[in-house]
Amino acid sequence: FFSIFTVPSAMSVLDQLKKYTTVVADTANFQLIEKYAPQDATTNPSLLFQAMEMPKYADLVEEALAYGQKAGKDIDTQVEEAILKLSVLFGREILKLVPGRVSTEVDARLSYDTAKSVATAKKLISMYKEMGIPSDRILIKLASTWEGIRAGEQLESEGIHCNMTLLFSFAQAVACAEAGVTLISPFVGRILDWYKKNEPKDDYSGAADPGVISVTRIYNYYKKYGYKTIVMGASFRNTGEITELAGVDYLTISPGLLQELSDAKTELPRKLSEEGGAAACSDPKLDMVETLFRWMHNEDAMANEKLAEGIRNFAKDTRKLEAIIKSKLEARQKK
């Protein structure tokens, strides 16, 4: 005789990862967010620019243009208001699909202006509130400059939660923790890019990846000294970087890599944990005053170059977004 039985299919690497780490979708595409069921989602000007070119989002773009046209007296103010509105409208739609939070970015051109960063963040929060969305579902995304970190500190003191982005150095991470921000986004893949270009080696894979080493060091430091700031690895180049960080607080992952992790069925061991991280940390506790921050960050050539480049690129994407919004507003006014 013979029997017929079914062997349960192996759990995907993505599903295993979700047991250790909160998975966040790095996209503004609603269909992809629905598909991968992340806890949170992040957006930025590049993602908004890509999304607004898609016909399926035409209604949101139209609503943002109408708002900008009504809110601003001159074309530049109308463009500025329309972009803020568009960011919030995309955020609102994303929050219908995720149970957690959405990150909404402050203009990268304000990265060295604490007061204007704070004012813009408060405006975004008030726009969300007008739609009935509470501030605890929003993370305000700021660049991890000294000025941006001070803006984050001020906003957190007023109950507005922040995601500090473009983080490449240990100095930035320590300053963010001391400021009491909710979350940091260290950029794993961009760190690897710099080392491949400037200090090439045969093998930067797995635990030898400098981006993985950086995030692991930050995570361990936070756990040793009891900081509550969430470490969210970002900007990945391959799934190996992600699996090496299994157990870190959060990971924000692009749709392509989410699909690879969903398709893979291999066993995923946990690499990071609170107890293990605290025990592994050998860094002394630092008092990150401004002079020490600027010196330590300056000594890190990779972080110095990548922060400046990241701000320039986000600013460039914002200008592209402004140009397309401006042309659409001018076309509306001619009707």
C-alpha contacts under 8 A as a table, 3 or more apart, distances in Angstrom:
res1	aa1	res2	aa2	distance
10	A	265	K	5.80
10	A	266	T	7.82
11	M	15	D	6.33
11	M	16	Q	6.65
11	M	265	K	6.01
12	S	15	D	5.24
12	S	16	Q	6.32
12	S	261	L	6.83
12	S	262	S	5.38
12	S	263	D	6.43
12	S	264	A	5.59
12	S	265	K	4.54
12	S	266	T	7.19
13	V	16	Q	5.02
13	V	17	L	5.99
13	V	261	L	5.23
13	V	262	S	6.10
13	V	263	D	7.65
13	V	264	A	5.61
13	V	265	K	5.65
13	V	266	T	6.39
13	V	267	E	6.85
13	V	268	L	6.16
14	L	17	L	5.01
14	L	18	K	6.29
14	L	258	L	7.08
14	L	261	L	4.87
14	L	262	S	5.02
14	L	264	A	7.86
15	D	18	K	5.17
15	D	19	K	6.84
15	D	262	S	7.32
16	Q	19	K	5.38
16	Q	20	Y	7.28
16	Q	267	E	7.94
16	Q	268	L	6.46
17	L	20	Y	5.49
17	L	21	T	5.89
17	L	23	V	7.79
17	L	243	T	7.80
17	L	246	A	6.17
17	L	247	G	7.64
17	L	268	L	7.19
18	K	21	T	5.14
18	K	22	T	5.82
18	K	23	V	6.11
19	K	22	T	7.89
20	Y	246	A	6.45
20	Y	247	G	4.72
20	Y	248	V	7.54
20	Y	249	D	7.99
20	Y	270	R	7.05
21	T	246	A	6.50
21	T	247	G	5.14
21	T	248	V	5.89
21	T	249	D	5.41
21	T	250	Y	5.40
21	T	251	L	7.00
22	T	38	P	7.82
22	T	39	Q	6.50
22	T	249	D	6.29
22	T	250	Y	4.57
22	T	251	L	6.45
23	V	38	P	5.40
23	V	39	Q	5.98
23	V	40	D	7.19
23	V	250	Y	5.87
23	V	251	L	5.26
23	V	252	T	6.09
23	V	253	I	7.35
24	V	38	P	5.09
24	V	39	Q	5.70
24	V	40	D	4.72
24	V	41	A	5.17
24	V	42	T	7.22
24	V	250	Y	7.04
24	V	251	L	5.91
24	V	252	T	4.34
24	V	253	I	6.23
25	A	33	I	6.39
25	A	36	Y	7.78
25	A	38	P	5.81
25	A	39	Q	7.96
25	A	40	D	6.50
25	A	41	A	4.69
25	A	42	T	6.43
25	A	252	T	5.48
25	A	253	I	5.34
25	A	254	S	6.17
25	A	255	P	7.07
26	D	41	A	5.93
26	D	42	T	5.13
26	D	43	T	6.60
26	D	252	T	5.51
26	D	253	I	5.21
26	D	254	S	4.82
26	D	255	P	7.13
27	T	32	L	7.69
27	T	33	I	7.31
27	T	41	A	6.87
27	T	42	T	6.37
27	T	43	T	6.08
27	T	47	L	6.31
27	T	254	S	6.45
27	T	255	P	7.06
28	A	33	I	7.79
28	A	41	A	7.79
28	A	42	T	7.40
28	A	43	T	5.85
28	A	47	L	5.88
28	A	48	L	6.55
28	A	51	A	6.51
28	A	90	F	7.12
28	A	94	I	7.42
29	N	32	L	5.53
29	N	33	I	6.39
29	N	51	A	6.64
30	F	33	I	5.08
30	F	34	E	6.21
30	F	93	E	7.58
30	F	94	I	6.45
30	F	97	L	7.59
31	Q	34	E	5.15
31	Q	35	K	6.20
32	L	35	K	4.91
32	L	36	Y	6.33
32	L	255	P	6.76
33	I	36	Y	5.56
33	I	37	A	5.96
33	I	38	P	6.73
33	I	41	A	7.73
33	I	94	I	7.71
33	I	97	L	6.95
33	I	98	V	7.68
34	E	37	A	5.40
34	E	97	L	6.13
34	E	98	V	7.96
36	Y	258	L	7.23
37	A	97	L	7.83
37	A	98	V	6.99
38	P	41	A	7.10
38	P	98	V	6.43
39	Q	98	V	5.60
39	Q	99	P	5.76
39	Q	100	G	5.24
39	Q	101	R	7.49
40	D	98	V	5.72
40	D	99	P	6.94
40	D	100	G	4.93
40	D	101	R	4.90
40	D	102	V	5.76
41	A	94	I	7.20
41	A	98	V	7.29
41	A	101	R	6.63
41	A	102	V	4.96
41	A	103	S	6.57
41	A	252	T	7.62
42	T	102	V	5.61
42	T	103	S	4.71
42	T	104	T	7.01
42	T	252	T	7.51
43	T	47	L	6.03
43	T	48	L	6.95
43	T	102	V	7.59
43	T	103	S	6.05
43	T	104	T	6.05
43	T	105	E	7.07
44	N	47	L	5.40
44	N	48	L	6.24
44	N	104	T	6.97
44	N	105	E	5.84
44	N	314	F	7.89
45	P	48	L	5.01
45	P	49	F	5.96
45	P	105	E	7.64
45	P	314	F	6.53
45	P	317	D	5.74
45	P	318	T	5.55
45	P	321	L	7.20
46	S	49	F	5.16
46	S	50	Q	6.35
46	S	314	F	7.11
46	S	317	D	5.52
46	S	318	T	7.53
47	L	50	Q	5.18
47	L	51	A	6.11
48	L	51	A	5.02
48	L	52	M	5.98
48	L	87	S	7.42
48	L	321	L	7.93
49	F	52	M	5.42
49	F	53	E	6.67
49	F	317	D	7.37
49	F	320	K	7.58
49	F	321	L	5.67
50	Q	53	E	5.62
50	Q	54	M	7.23
51	A	54	M	5.48
51	A	57	Y	7.02
52	M	55	P	7.62
52	M	57	Y	6.03
52	M	58	A	7.06
52	M	61	V	6.61
53	E	57	Y	7.78
54	M	57	Y	5.87
54	M	58	A	7.19
55	P	58	A	5.25
56	K	59	D	7.62
57	Y	60	L	5.54
57	Y	61	V	6.50
58	A	61	V	5.09
58	A	62	E	6.06
59	D	62	E	5.03
59	D	63	E	6.20
60	L	63	E	5.10
60	L	64	A	6.25
60	L	86	L	6.96
60	L	89	L	6.59
60	L	90	F	7.54
61	V	64	A	5.12
61	V	65	L	6.18
61	V	86	L	6.53
62	E	65	L	5.11
62	E	66	A	6.21
63	E	66	A	5.20
63	E	67	Y	6.23
63	E	86	L	7.98
64	A	67	Y	5.10
64	A	68	G	6.14
64	A	82	A	4.91
64	A	83	I	7.13
64	A	85	K	5.31
64	A	86	L	5.17
64	A	89	L	7.69
65	L	68	G	5.07
65	L	69	Q	6.06
65	L	82	A	5.41
65	L	325	I	7.43
65	L	328	K	7.65
65	L	329	L	6.37
66	A	69	Q	5.18
66	A	70	K	6.31
66	A	82	A	7.79
67	Y	70	K	5.27
67	Y	71	A	5.99
67	Y	81	E	7.31
67	Y	82	A	6.20
67	Y	85	K	7.19
68	G	71	A	5.09
68	G	72	G	5.97
68	G	77	T	7.65
68	G	78	Q	4.38
68	G	79	V	6.24
68	G	80	E	7.41
68	G	81	E	4.85
68	G	82	A	4.16
68	G	83	I	7.92
68	G	85	K	7.58
69	Q	72	G	5.87
69	Q	73	K	7.88
69	Q	78	Q	5.34
69	Q	82	A	7.62
69	Q	329	L	7.17
70	K	73	K	7.83
70	K	78	Q	7.61
71	A	77	T	7.88
71	A	78	Q	6.41
71	A	81	E	6.73
72	G	75	I	7.03
72	G	76	D	7.86
72	G	77	T	4.89
72	G	78	Q	4.32
72	G	81	E	6.93
73	K	77	T	6.67
73	K	78	Q	6.93
74	D	77	T	5.53
74	D	78	Q	6.21
75	I	78	Q	4.94
75	I	79	V	6.16
75	I	326	K	7.31
75	I	329	L	7.90
76	D	79	V	5.14
76	D	80	E	6.29
76	D	326	K	7.90
77	T	80	E	5.04
77	T	81	E	6.11
78	Q	81	E	5.18
78	Q	82	A	5.99
79	V	82	A	5.10
79	V	83	I	6.22
79	V	322	E	6.29
79	V	325	I	6.20
79	V	326	K	5.83
79	V	329	L	7.68
80	E	83	I	5.36
80	E	84	L	6.42
80	E	322	E	7.62
81	E	84	L	5.20
81	E	85	K	6.14
82	A	85	K	5.02
82	A	86	L	6.00
82	A	325	I	7.49
83	I	86	L	4.95
83	I	87	S	6.17
83	I	321	L	7.81
83	I	322	E	7.39
83	I	325	I	7.60
84	L	87	S	5.21
84	L	88	V	6.37
84	L	124	L	6.86
85	K	88	V	5.12
85	K	89	L	6.04
85	K	127	M	7.52
86	L	89	L	5.03
86	L	90	F	6.16
87	S	90	F	5.37
87	S	91	G	6.13
87	S	104	T	6.66
87	S	105	E	7.95
88	V	91	G	4.82
88	V	92	R	6.04
88	V	104	T	7.41
88	V	124	L	6.99
88	V	127	M	7.02
88	V	128	Y	6.37
89	L	92	R	5.03
89	L	93	E	6.37
90	F	93	E	5.23
90	F	94	I	6.16
91	G	94	I	5.09
91	G	95	L	6.17
91	G	102	V	6.11
91	G	103	S	7.69
91	G	104	T	7.01
92	R	95	L	5.18
92	R	96	K	6.71
92	R	128	Y	7.61
92	R	133	I	7.68
93	E	96	K	5.31
93	E	97	L	7.14
94	I	97	L	5.31
94	I	98	V	6.41
94	I	102	V	7.05
95	L	98	V	5.22
95	L	99	P	6.97
95	L	100	G	7.40
95	L	101	R	6.80
95	L	102	V	6.60
95	L	137	R	7.96
96	K	99	P	7.78
98	V	101	R	7.16
100	G	137	R	6.41
101	R	136	D	7.64
101	R	137	R	4.45
101	R	138	I	5.36
101	R	139	L	6.73
102	V	137	R	6.56
102	V	138	I	5.29
102	V	139	L	6.07
103	S	138	I	5.92
103	S	139	L	4.45
103	S	140	I	5.73
103	S	141	K	5.94
103	S	163	N	6.98
104	T	138	I	7.16
104	T	139	L	6.26
104	T	140	I	5.25
104	T	141	K	5.58
105	E	108	A	7.98
105	E	140	I	5.91
105	E	141	K	4.33
105	E	142	L	6.40
106	V	110	L	7.42
106	V	117	S	6.63
106	V	120	T	6.61
106	V	121	A	6.49
106	V	140	I	6.98
106	V	141	K	5.96
106	V	142	L	5.89
107	D	110	L	5.76
107	D	111	S	7.57
107	D	117	S	7.92
107	D	315	A	7.19
107	D	318	T	7.30
108	A	111	S	5.28
108	A	142	L	7.55
108	A	143	A	6.85
108	A	311	I	5.73
108	A	312	R	7.80
108	A	314	F	5.99
108	A	315	A	5.40
108	A	318	T	8.00
109	R	112	Y	7.59
109	R	311	I	7.32
109	R	315	A	5.83
110	L	113	D	5.11
110	L	114	T	7.56
110	L	116	K	6.55
110	L	117	S	5.82
111	S	114	T	7.49
111	S	117	S	7.24
111	S	142	L	7.18
111	S	143	A	5.79
111	S	144	S	7.93
111	S	145	T	6.51
111	S	147	E	6.74
111	S	148	G	5.67
111	S	311	I	7.55
112	Y	145	T	6.84
112	Y	146	W	7.69
112	Y	147	E	5.25
112	Y	148	G	6.56
113	D	116	K	5.64
113	D	117	S	6.11
113	D	147	E	6.09
113	D	148	G	7.28
114	T	117	S	5.18
114	T	118	V	6.21
114	T	147	E	5.10
114	T	148	G	5.96
114	T	150	R	6.50
114	T	151	A	4.99
115	A	118	V	5.23
115	A	119	A	6.25
115	A	151	A	7.11
116	K	119	A	4.98
116	K	120	T	6.07
117	S	120	T	5.23
117	S	121	A	6.12
117	S	142	L	7.85
117	S	148	G	7.29
117	S	151	A	6.38
118	V	121	A	5.13
118	V	122	K	6.20
118	V	151	A	5.62
118	V	152	G	7.81
118	V	154	Q	7.59
118	V	155	L	6.64
119	A	122	K	5.21
119	A	123	K	6.26
120	T	123	K	5.02
120	T	124	L	6.28
121	A	124	L	5.16
121	A	125	I	6.29
121	A	140	I	6.37
122	K	125	I	5.07
122	K	126	S	6.15
123	K	126	S	5.10
123	K	127	M	6.21
124	L	127	M	5.09
124	L	128	Y	6.31
125	I	128	Y	5.11
125	I	129	K	6.18
125	I	135	S	6.16
125	I	138	I	7.65
125	I	160	I	8.00
126	S	129	K	4.91
126	S	130	E	6.21
127	M	130	E	5.13
127	M	131	M	6.75
128	Y	131	M	5.22
128	Y	132	G	6.56
128	Y	133	I	5.19
128	Y	134	P	7.04
128	Y	135	S	7.49
129	K	132	G	4.85
129	K	133	I	4.93
129	K	134	P	5.76
129	K	135	S	7.18
130	E	133	I	7.34
133	I	137	R	7.19
134	P	137	R	5.96
134	P	138	I	7.53
135	S	138	I	5.28
135	S	139	L	8.00
135	S	159	G	7.99
135	S	160	I	6.44
135	S	161	H	7.66
136	D	139	L	7.74
136	D	160	I	7.37
136	D	161	H	7.04
138	I	161	H	6.88
139	L	160	I	7.57
139	L	161	H	5.16
139	L	162	C	4.84
139	L	163	N	5.64
140	I	160	I	7.56
140	I	161	H	6.26
140	I	162	C	4.55
140	I	163	N	5.73
141	K	162	C	5.85
141	K	163	N	4.62
141	K	164	M	5.77
141	K	165	T	6.40
142	L	148	G	5.88
142	L	149	I	7.71
142	L	152	G	7.32
142	L	162	C	7.18
142	L	163	N	6.37
142	L	164	M	5.06
142	L	165	T	5.83
143	A	148	G	5.59
143	A	149	I	7.64
143	A	164	M	5.73
143	A	165	T	4.94
143	A	166	L	5.55
143	A	167	L	7.54
143	A	311	I	7.45
144	S	147	E	7.81
144	S	148	G	5.45
144	S	149	I	5.66
144	S	164	M	5.45
144	S	165	T	5.77
144	S	166	L	5.93
144	S	167	L	5.74
144	S	172	Q	6.36
144	S	176	C	7.71
145	T	148	G	4.90
145	T	149	I	6.06
145	T	172	Q	7.50
146	W	149	I	5.19
146	W	150	R	6.32
146	W	172	Q	7.93
146	W	290	E	7.33
146	W	293	F	7.78
147	E	150	R	5.11
147	E	151	A	6.29
148	G	151	A	5.00
148	G	152	G	6.22
148	G	164	M	7.94
149	I	152	G	4.90
149	I	153	E	6.18
149	I	164	M	7.35
149	I	175	A	7.24
149	I	176	C	6.08
149	I	179	A	6.91
150	R	153	E	4.97
150	R	154	Q	6.28
150	R	179	A	7.20
151	A	154	Q	5.19
151	A	155	L	6.15
152	G	155	L	5.13
152	G	156	E	6.01
152	G	161	H	7.84
152	G	162	C	5.92
152	G	164	M	7.63
152	G	179	A	7.26
152	G	181	V	6.14
153	E	156	E	5.26
153	E	157	S	6.30
153	E	179	A	4.91
153	E	180	G	6.32
153	E	181	V	6.25
154	Q	157	S	5.19
154	Q	158	E	6.65
155	L	158	E	5.14
155	L	159	G	6.46
155	L	160	I	5.06
155	L	161	H	6.90
155	L	162	C	7.49
156	E	159	G	4.99
156	E	160	I	4.92
156	E	161	H	5.45
156	E	162	C	6.92
156	E	180	G	7.12
156	E	181	V	6.26
156	E	182	T	7.70
157	S	160	I	7.41
161	H	181	V	6.89
161	H	182	T	5.70
162	C	181	V	5.79
162	C	182	T	5.49
162	C	183	L	6.31
163	N	181	V	7.23
163	N	182	T	6.42
163	N	183	L	4.75
163	N	184	I	5.42
163	N	185	S	6.87
164	M	167	L	7.09
164	M	176	C	7.46
164	M	181	V	7.59
164	M	183	L	6.30
164	M	184	I	4.63
164	M	185	S	5.97
165	T	184	I	6.16
165	T	185	S	4.86
165	T	186	P	6.81
165	T	187	F	7.97
166	L	185	S	6.77
166	L	186	P	6.56
166	L	187	F	6.43
166	L	306	K	7.92
166	L	307	L	5.89
166	L	310	G	6.50
166	L	311	I	7.74
167	L	172	Q	6.31
167	L	173	A	7.05
167	L	184	I	7.27
167	L	185	S	6.07
167	L	186	P	4.54
167	L	187	F	6.10
167	L	303	A	7.77
167	L	307	L	7.09
168	F	172	Q	7.11
168	F	186	P	5.76
168	F	187	F	6.20
168	F	191	I	6.95
168	F	214	S	7.99
168	F	302	M	7.64
168	F	303	A	4.82
168	F	306	K	7.18
168	F	307	L	6.96
169	S	172	Q	5.28
169	S	173	A	6.55
169	S	214	S	7.79
169	S	297	H	6.33
169	S	300	D	6.98
169	S	303	A	5.34
170	F	173	A	5.06
170	F	174	V	6.22
170	F	214	S	7.48
170	F	218	I	6.66
170	F	297	H	7.85
171	A	174	V	5.26
171	A	175	A	6.13
171	A	288	M	7.42
171	A	293	F	5.56
171	A	296	M	6.01
171	A	297	H	5.91
172	Q	175	A	5.20
172	Q	176	C	6.14
172	Q	293	F	7.21
172	Q	297	H	7.32
173	A	176	C	5.17
173	A	177	A	6.30
173	A	184	I	7.33
173	A	218	I	6.66
174	V	177	A	5.17
174	V	178	E	6.22
174	V	218	I	7.93
174	V	286	L	7.51
174	V	288	M	6.72
175	A	178	E	5.15
175	A	179	A	6.15
175	A	288	M	5.64
175	A	289	V	7.97
175	A	293	F	7.33
176	C	179	A	5.02
176	C	180	G	6.46
176	C	181	V	5.97
176	C	184	I	7.34
176	C	229	T	7.94
177	A	180	G	5.17
177	A	181	V	6.28
177	A	222	Y	7.59
177	A	227	Y	6.22
177	A	228	K	7.64
177	A	229	T	5.83
178	E	181	V	7.94
178	E	227	Y	7.98
178	E	288	M	7.49
180	G	228	K	7.65
180	G	229	T	6.59
181	V	184	I	7.64
181	V	229	T	5.97
182	T	228	K	7.51
182	T	229	T	4.98
182	T	230	I	6.13
183	L	229	T	5.17
183	L	230	I	4.41
183	L	231	V	6.02
183	L	232	M	6.89
184	I	229	T	7.11
184	I	230	I	6.25
184	I	231	V	5.36
184	I	232	M	5.91
185	S	231	V	6.53
185	S	232	M	4.95
185	S	233	G	5.59
185	S	234	A	5.77
186	P	215	V	6.61
186	P	231	V	7.58
186	P	232	M	6.73
186	P	233	G	5.35
186	P	234	A	5.91
187	F	190	R	5.74
187	F	191	I	6.50
187	F	211	G	7.17
187	F	233	G	6.36
187	F	234	A	4.84
187	F	235	S	5.05
187	F	236	F	7.48
188	V	191	I	5.42
188	V	192	L	6.58
188	V	210	P	7.79
188	V	211	G	4.11
188	V	212	V	6.23
188	V	214	S	7.73
188	V	215	V	7.24
188	V	233	G	6.44
188	V	234	A	5.90
188	V	235	S	5.62
188	V	236	F	5.81
188	V	241	E	7.63
189	G	192	L	5.03
189	G	193	D	6.20
189	G	211	G	6.27
189	G	234	A	7.53
189	G	235	S	5.06
189	G	236	F	4.46
189	G	237	R	5.06
189	G	241	E	8.00
190	R	193	D	4.87
190	R	194	W	6.40
190	R	211	G	7.62
190	R	235	S	6.62
190	R	236	F	7.75
190	R	306	K	7.39
191	I	194	W	5.34
191	I	195	Y	6.52
191	I	210	P	6.55
191	I	211	G	5.12
191	I	302	M	7.07
191	I	303	A	7.81
191	I	306	K	7.73
192	L	195	Y	5.23
192	L	196	K	6.11
192	L	204	Y	7.85
192	L	209	D	6.54
192	L	210	P	5.81
192	L	211	G	5.56
193	D	196	K	5.27
193	D	197	K	6.30
194	W	197	K	5.24
194	W	198	N	5.92
194	W	199	E	7.78
194	W	302	M	6.34
194	W	306	K	7.86
195	Y	198	N	5.10
195	Y	199	E	4.89
195	Y	200	P	6.27
195	Y	210	P	7.41
195	Y	302	M	7.72
196	K	199	E	5.72
196	K	200	P	4.60
196	K	201	K	6.99
197	K	200	P	6.01
201	K	204	Y	6.68
203	D	208	A	7.35
204	Y	207	A	7.97
204	Y	208	A	5.09
204	Y	209	D	4.61
204	Y	210	P	7.22
205	S	208	A	5.50
205	S	209	D	5.19
205	S	240	G	7.13
205	S	241	E	7.71
206	G	209	D	5.71
206	G	212	V	7.77
206	G	240	G	5.74
206	G	241	E	6.24
206	G	244	E	6.13
207	A	212	V	6.41
207	A	213	I	6.78
207	A	244	E	6.36
208	A	212	V	7.42
208	A	213	I	6.99
209	D	212	V	5.25
209	D	213	I	6.27
209	D	241	E	7.27
210	P	213	I	4.91
210	P	214	S	6.10
211	G	214	S	5.08
211	G	215	V	6.32
211	G	241	E	7.90
212	V	215	V	5.32
212	V	216	T	6.03
212	V	241	E	6.27
212	V	244	E	7.00
212	V	245	L	6.86
213	I	216	T	5.18
213	I	217	R	6.17
214	S	217	R	5.25
214	S	218	I	6.36
215	V	218	I	5.10
215	V	219	Y	6.02
215	V	231	V	7.89
215	V	233	G	6.88
216	T	219	Y	5.11
216	T	220	N	6.06
216	T	245	L	7.36
216	T	272	L	7.69
216	T	277	G	7.99
217	R	220	N	5.22
217	R	221	Y	6.18
217	R	281	C	7.05
218	I	221	Y	5.15
218	I	222	Y	6.22
218	I	231	V	7.83
219	Y	222	Y	5.24
219	Y	223	K	6.27
219	Y	231	V	6.38
219	Y	248	V	7.08
219	Y	277	G	6.77
220	N	223	K	5.18
220	N	224	K	6.10
220	N	274	E	7.59
220	N	276	G	7.88
220	N	277	G	4.10
220	N	278	A	5.30
220	N	279	A	7.82
220	N	280	A	6.55
220	N	281	C	5.23
221	Y	224	K	5.17
221	Y	225	Y	6.24
221	Y	277	G	7.44
221	Y	278	A	6.75
221	Y	281	C	5.71
221	Y	283	D	6.83
222	Y	225	Y	5.49
222	Y	226	G	5.86
222	Y	227	Y	4.95
222	Y	228	K	7.42
222	Y	229	T	7.57
222	Y	278	A	7.77
223	K	226	G	5.19
223	K	227	Y	6.42
223	K	274	E	5.72
223	K	275	E	7.50
223	K	277	G	6.07
223	K	278	A	4.95
224	K	277	G	6.90
224	K	278	A	3.86
224	K	279	A	7.02
224	K	281	C	6.55
225	Y	278	A	7.64
225	Y	285	K	7.32
230	I	249	D	6.00
230	I	250	Y	7.15
231	V	248	V	6.80
231	V	249	D	5.49
231	V	250	Y	6.15
232	M	248	V	7.27
232	M	249	D	6.13
232	M	250	Y	4.26
232	M	251	L	4.91
232	M	252	T	6.63
233	G	248	V	7.76
233	G	250	Y	6.48
233	G	251	L	4.77
233	G	252	T	6.31
234	A	251	L	6.16
234	A	252	T	5.20
234	A	253	I	6.70
235	S	252	T	7.59
235	S	253	I	7.27
235	S	254	S	8.00
236	F	239	T	7.48
236	F	241	E	6.62
236	F	242	I	7.15
236	F	253	I	7.02
236	F	254	S	7.87
237	R	241	E	7.30
238	N	241	E	5.87
238	N	242	I	7.22
238	N	257	L	7.02
239	T	242	I	5.02
239	T	243	T	6.22
239	T	257	L	6.35
239	T	260	E	7.42
239	T	261	L	7.01
240	G	243	T	5.24
240	G	244	E	6.13
241	E	244	E	5.32
241	E	245	L	6.64
242	I	245	L	5.30
242	I	246	A	6.58
242	I	251	L	7.66
243	T	246	A	5.12
243	T	268	L	7.06
243	T	271	K	7.95
244	E	271	K	6.18
245	L	248	V	5.67
245	L	270	R	7.98
245	L	271	K	6.05
245	L	272	L	6.45
246	A	268	L	7.85
246	A	269	P	7.38
246	A	270	R	5.23
246	A	271	K	5.33
246	A	272	L	6.19
247	G	270	R	5.62
247	G	271	K	5.95
247	G	272	L	4.56
247	G	273	S	5.74
248	V	251	L	7.35
248	V	272	L	5.74
248	V	273	S	7.02
253	I	257	L	6.51
253	I	258	L	6.26
254	S	257	L	5.60
254	S	258	L	6.18
255	P	258	L	4.91
255	P	259	Q	6.16
256	G	259	Q	5.24
256	G	260	E	6.53
257	L	260	E	4.95
257	L	261	L	6.19
258	L	261	L	5.15
258	L	262	S	6.06
259	Q	262	S	4.92
259	Q	263	D	6.12
260	E	263	D	5.15
260	E	264	A	6.19
261	L	264	A	5.22
262	S	265	K	7.80
270	R	273	S	7.69
272	L	276	G	6.76
272	L	277	G	6.44
273	S	276	G	5.21
273	S	277	G	5.69
274	E	277	G	5.18
274	E	278	A	6.22
275	E	278	A	5.33
275	E	279	A	6.30
276	G	279	A	5.18
276	G	280	A	6.07
277	G	280	A	5.10
277	G	281	C	6.26
278	A	281	C	5.52
288	M	292	L	6.04
288	M	293	F	5.90
289	V	292	L	5.51
289	V	293	F	6.14
290	E	293	F	4.99
290	E	294	R	6.12
291	T	294	R	5.32
291	T	295	W	6.20
292	L	295	W	5.13
292	L	296	M	5.96
293	F	296	M	5.33
293	F	297	H	5.94
294	R	297	H	5.25
294	R	298	N	5.91
295	W	298	N	5.08
295	W	299	E	6.18
296	M	299	E	5.14
296	M	300	D	6.62
297	H	300	D	5.30
297	H	301	A	7.88
297	H	303	A	6.71
297	H	304	N	6.29
298	N	301	A	6.57
298	N	303	A	7.95
298	N	304	N	5.97
300	D	303	A	5.43
300	D	304	N	6.13
301	A	304	N	5.14
301	A	305	E	6.13
302	M	305	E	5.39
302	M	306	K	5.97
303	A	306	K	5.13
303	A	307	L	5.85
304	N	307	L	5.55
304	N	308	A	6.44
305	E	308	A	5.40
305	E	309	E	6.06
306	K	309	E	5.00
306	K	310	G	5.82
307	L	310	G	5.11
307	L	311	I	6.25
308	A	311	I	5.31
308	A	312	R	6.27
309	E	312	R	5.08
309	E	313	N	6.11
310	G	313	N	5.13
310	G	314	F	6.13
311	I	314	F	5.25
311	I	315	A	6.03
312	R	315	A	5.06
312	R	316	K	6.08
313	N	316	K	4.92
313	N	317	D	6.24
314	F	317	D	5.09
314	F	318	T	6.19
315	A	318	T	4.98
315	A	319	R	6.24
316	K	319	R	5.11
316	K	320	K	6.34
317	D	320	K	5.01
317	D	321	L	6.20
318	T	321	L	4.94
318	T	322	E	6.09
319	R	322	E	4.88
319	R	323	A	6.14
320	K	323	A	5.11
320	K	324	I	6.45
321	L	324	I	5.41
321	L	325	I	6.17
322	E	325	I	5.10
322	E	326	K	5.87
323	A	326	K	5.09
323	A	327	S	6.23
324	I	327	S	5.20
324	I	328	K	6.27
325	I	328	K	5.14
325	I	329	L	6.12
326	K	329	L	5.08
326	K	330	E	6.12
327	S	330	E	5.15
327	S	331	A	6.14
328	K	331	A	5.06
328	K	332	R	6.25
329	L	332	R	5.05
329	L	333	Q	6.32
330	E	333	Q	5.12
330	E	334	K	6.44
331	A	334	K	5.28
331	A	335	K	6.77
332	R	335	K	5.42
